[in-house]
Amino acid sequence: MKSDNKPDVCVVGLGYIGLPTAAVIARAGCKVLGLDVSQRVVDTINRGEIHIEEVDLDGLVQGVVSRGLLSASIEVAPADIFVIAVPTPFDENHAPDISYVLSAARTIAPVLKAGDVVILESTSPVGTTEQMRDMIAEMRPDLKVPGLTREIPDISIAYCPERVLPGRILEELTNNDRSIGGITPRCARKALSFYKRFVRGECVTTDARSAEMTKLVENAYRDVNIAFANELSMVADRMGLDVWEVIRLANRHPRVNILSPGPGVGGHCIAVDPWFIVHSAPEETPLIRTARGVNDGKMHHVIARAEALLETHPEARVACLGLAFKANIDDFRESPARFVASRLVRRFGSRISVVEPYAAELPLEFKDTGVAQIDIDDALEICDILIVLVDHDVFRVVPLAERADKLVYDTRGIWPDQPRVVREEEAKLRLAV
Ligand code: SAJ
């Protein structure tokens, strides 16, 4: 550590979590080296630019790079703190793949020295931090590692999951509480003193396995609760009820807080992490597994209803509003809206137009389908049917007067004042689905 007492930090993985994290640590005055396997990413960051979209991240990265606090490389270098933020996907059987974590550990192991702290932030199945520790121990028999020595270990290893919401990453990185799980209590304390440098939220220490499980539980909790809302929406469709009205009323109960139905659950966290729990305890997780099924099933329900609506109006021109996985962001990965729109395009071709103000161009699967990307004003002018798939603010603010004569299938409930599809239409849809 240098004389100013600020540790040098190496952040492994410069994606949606790693880059903002690296930038925030650099803003706190630490010298940060960001490590990535992509030369393109490294070059972009070293120019002071960014390769992902996130509110205010461009200015922050530009600032810390120009002040010499953040630089990127594909080559590891010694540091005092190592933060690993690499992806943990799952395979076709929903088994978690921690190979990127282990490969990150392999990368940093040769440069570790006594006093260093290694922190894993990637969402990981329980036990991953210990596996990472074992790998480091194997590669560096000269170092005493925590949990495998009776003496004071040379290095500290901890798990500290990120909790940030895309679109609010910088704010949440600093303000959210953090759980910090050490392989030993001493490891947790070492990691704690690092996070205190840039986190204003409360940092709570625990053991690594509990912290790993906590992260999975947070996202599974949300998935299960969204599944409840989505199931209600399908029940309401069957019964000809307005689910939004029912939820609004039910939520007036002081102990009821039902989330919002939508076209399904997207993103790379909530639809993924519950599987890590199911994979570890398949017998004990019928609820979590079923919730996943309900949320994935909701996409197919939306497709079936939209198809029925389009079939009963063969002349109608149709706009799908939104492709992003949620409101007001430009992230189209694992997006139910994108899945629904592409299925409709495949079936109905150029009858469908897509409105996505956050996309400069439509994703690949829309190429050569004859589908047009139009803006919301054109959609309101030329389309007879509007299928709301994302609750972007630009859609939400369209006043009733401009859409009252449209047939609307609002999967997000953004227009509670929209006259319901006439009773006859509803009956047809119910029969069709
Ligand atoms: N959604 C609904 N109805 C709702 C809320 C969300 O259908 O009432 C849908 C969204 O449209 C989206 C999906 O769920 O498709 C997920 O969106 P989200 O905003 O709930 O969450 P993410 O995936 O952007 O971020 C989550 C967050 N986890 C929790 O809120 C427990 C975030 O704090 C985590 O850091 C992030 O996962 C992560 O990286 O794990």
Residues whose N, C-alpha, C, O or C-beta is under 5 A from the ligand:
A	BS01	SAJ	E162 R163 V164 L165 P166 E218 N219 R222 I226 L259 S260 P261 G262 G264 V265 G266 G267 C269 I270 F325 K326
